[in-house]
Amino acid sequence: MMFELNNVRFSYRSKAYGVRTVFNDCSFLLQSSECVAIAGEEGSGKSTLLQLMDGLLKPESGTVRIDDEDIWRAPKRLYRIRRRVGFAFQFPEMQFFCENVLEELLVAAKHYAVPVGQDELNRVLEQCGLPLTVVERSPFMLSMGEARRVALASIILHRPDAILLDEPTAGLDAFGMKTVTMLLQRLRTEGKTIALVSHDRDLIDAIADRVVVLDQGRVAKEEHLR
């Protein structure tokens, strides 16, 4: 699954703070089955870039293409496109709204009509380093590490072709970081397209093909790792 941004301009607008332009003329390419890490200073637009890629934000100008299809040319098609993309926010509680973890794990799969059996559920929980009993708990009573891994498990269960991750190892202990790194390495081997925002250099070195650095509203430089 390929993502391409061409000459994108995007600004946040609010009554309190006025207009804050994040991207002036940003172009970015993520090839199918590639893993790219997105880096940059605070406020450089890393999270914004991920949300533009997934169609959660709409550019003021320029184009966002997925598999060579302009996703804003026919917005009604966004549902079909998002079926193929898994997105994990920087703060996992932002995407939780179910009463228990089991419902949270299956909500995306149900939304996209993807059948999930008990064996598959158990396997994904194990891959994410989560005990089977976690399904009975409230997602809002989890530790940060558990919440991040539940969010990842939910993504995997709806079987996307691409995964966009915002700081997937932030706040994790050594076990959680190792578990997430191994999981992403497995997904990369399976041919998933991955983009991640991360300050975790060990994670980046373990899975990324390239590092893209954002600065002053555009891609400032790239570092090829493989």
C-alpha positions in Angstrom: 0.0 0.0 0.0 1.6 3.3 -1.1 1.1 6.7 0.3 2.0 9.9 -1.5 1.6 13.6 -0.4 2.3 16.2 -3.1 2.8 19.9 -2.3 0.5 19.7 0.7 -0.4 22.8 2.7 -2.1 22.5 6.1 -2.9 24.9 8.9 -4.6 24.6 12.3 -7.2 27.3 12.9 -8.7 28.4 16.2 -10.3 31.5 17.8 -7.9 31.4 20.6 -4.6 31.0 18.7 -5.5 32.1 15.2 -3.8 30.3 12.3 -0.8 28.0 12.7 0.6 26.7 9.5 2.2 23.3 9.8 3.0 22.5 6.2 3.6 25.0 3.4 4.7 22.7 0.5 5.2 19.2 1.9 5.8 16.2 -0.3 6.3 12.7 1.1 6.4 9.2 -0.3 5.9 5.9 1.5 6.3 2.9 -0.8 4.4 -0.3 -0.5 5.9 -2.7 2.1 8.3 0.0 3.3 8.8 1.1 6.9 9.6 4.8 7.4 10.3 6.6 10.7 9.2 10.2 10.9 11.3 12.5 13.0 11.6 16.2 13.8 11.5 18.8 16.5 8.4 19.4 18.7 5.7 21.0 16.6 7.3 20.1 13.2 4.1 18.2 12.1 5.0 14.6 12.7 1.5 13.6 14.1 -0.2 15.9 11.6 1.6 14.1 8.7 0.2 10.7 9.9 -3.3 12.0 10.2 -3.1 13.6 6.7 -2.0 10.2 5.3 -5.0 8.5 6.9 -7.5 11.1 5.8 -8.2 12.2 9.3 -7.2 15.7 8.3 -7.8 17.4 4.9 -5.1 19.5 3.3 -5.9 23.1 2.3 -4.1 22.4 -1.0 -2.0 19.7 -2.6 -3.0 16.0 -2.9 -2.9 12.9 -0.7 -2.8 9.7 -2.6 -3.1 6.1 -1.5 -2.2 3.6 -4.1 -2.3 6.4 -6.7 -5.9 7.4 -5.7 -6.5 11.0 -4.6 -8.4 10.3 -1.4 -10.2 13.7 -1.4 -11.4 13.5 -5.0 -14.2 11.2 -3.9 -14.5 11.5 -0.1 -17.2 8.8 0.1 -14.4 6.3 -0.8 -12.5 7.0 2.4 -14.4 4.2 4.2 -13.0 1.7 1.8 -9.5 3.1 2.0 -9.5 3.3 5.8 -10.5 -0.4 5.9 -7.0 -1.1 4.8 -5.2 1.3 7.2 -4.6 0.8 10.9 -3.9 4.0 13.0 -2.6 4.2 16.6 -2.7 7.7 18.2 0.0 9.0 20.5 -2.3 8.8 23.4 -4.2 5.4 23.1 -7.1 6.5 25.3 -8.1 8.9 22.5 -9.3 5.9 20.5 -10.9 4.0 23.4 -14.7 4.2 24.0 -15.9 0.7 24.8 -16.8 -0.6 28.3 -14.3 -3.5 28.2 -11.1 -4.5 26.4 -12.8 -7.3 24.4 -15.2 -4.9 22.8 -12.4 -2.5 22.2 -10.2 -5.2 20.5 -13.0 -6.2 18.2 -14.6 -2.8 17.4 -12.6 -2.1 14.3 -13.0 -5.6 13.0 -16.7 -5.4 13.5 -16.9 -2.0 11.9 -15.1 -3.3 8.8 -17.0 -6.7 8.8 -13.8 -8.7 9.5 -14.6 -12.0 11.2 -12.3 -12.8 14.2 -12.2 -16.2 15.8 -11.2 -17.0 19.4 -7.9 -18.6 18.2 -6.9 -15.5 16.3 -7.8 -13.3 19.2 -5.7 -15.4 21.6 -2.8 -15.4 19.2 -2.8 -11.6 18.7 -3.0 -11.1 22.5 0.0 -13.3 23.0 1.9 -11.5 20.2 1.2 -8.2 22.0 2.3 -9.6 25.4 -1.1 -9.3 26.9 -2.8 -12.0 29.2 -6.0 -13.5 28.0 -7.7 -12.1 31.1 -7.1 -8.5 29.9 -10.3 -8.8 27.8 -12.4 -8.4 31.0 -10.9 -5.1 32.1 -11.9 -1.6 31.3 -9.6 0.0 28.7 -9.5 3.1 30.8 -8.0 1.2 33.8 -5.0 -0.1 31.9 -1.4 1.1 32.3 0.1 3.1 29.5 2.0 0.0 28.3 -1.1 -2.2 28.3 -3.2 0.5 26.6 -0.6 0.9 23.8 -0.5 -2.9 23.2 -4.3 -3.2 23.3 -4.5 -0.4 20.6 -2.0 -2.4 18.5 -3.9 -5.6 19.0 -7.1 -3.9 17.8 -5.3 -2.7 14.7 -3.9 -6.2 13.9 -7.2 -7.9 14.3 -8.8 -5.9 11.5 -6.0 -7.0 9.2 -4.9 -3.8 7.5 -2.4 -3.5 4.7 -0.7 -0.4 6.3 -0.1 0.7 9.8 0.5 4.2 11.0 1.8 4.6 14.5 2.4 7.7 16.7 5.1 7.0 19.4 4.3 3.3 19.8 6.9 2.7 22.5 6.5 5.9 24.5 6.0 5.2 28.2 6.7 1.4 27.9 8.9 -0.6 30.2 11.7 -2.9 28.8 9.3 -5.8 28.3 6.7 -3.6 26.5 9.4 -2.1 24.2 10.8 -5.5 23.3 7.3 -6.9 22.7 6.3 -4.0 20.4 9.6 -4.1 18.5 9.3 -7.8 17.8 5.7 -7.4 16.8 6.5 -4.6 14.3 9.4 -6.7 13.0 7.0 -9.5 12.3 4.5 -7.2 10.6 7.3 -5.7 8.4 8.4 -9.3 7.4 4.7 -9.9 6.4 5.0 -7.0 4.0 2.9 -4.4 5.9 3.5 -0.8 5.0 4.5 1.0 8.1 5.0 4.7 9.1 5.8 5.6 12.6 6.6 8.7 14.6 9.1 7.8 17.3 12.0 9.1 19.4 13.0 5.5 20.1 16.2 5.1 18.1 16.5 1.4 19.0 13.1 0.8 17.5 13.9 2.9 14.4 17.2 1.0 13.8 15.4 -2.3 14.3 12.6 -1.9 11.7 12.9 1.3 9.6 14.2 1.4 6.0 14.4 5.2 6.1 14.2 8.1 8.5 12.4 11.3 7.2 13.1 14.5 9.2 10.5 17.3 9.1 11.5 20.9 9.5 9.8 24.3 8.6 6.8 22.7 7.0 8.5 20.2 4.7 10.7 17.1 4.5 14.2 18.6 5.3 16.3 15.4 4.9 16.3 11.6 4.8 18.5 8.9 6.2 18.5 5.5 4.5 19.1 2.7 7.0 18.7 -0.3 4.6 
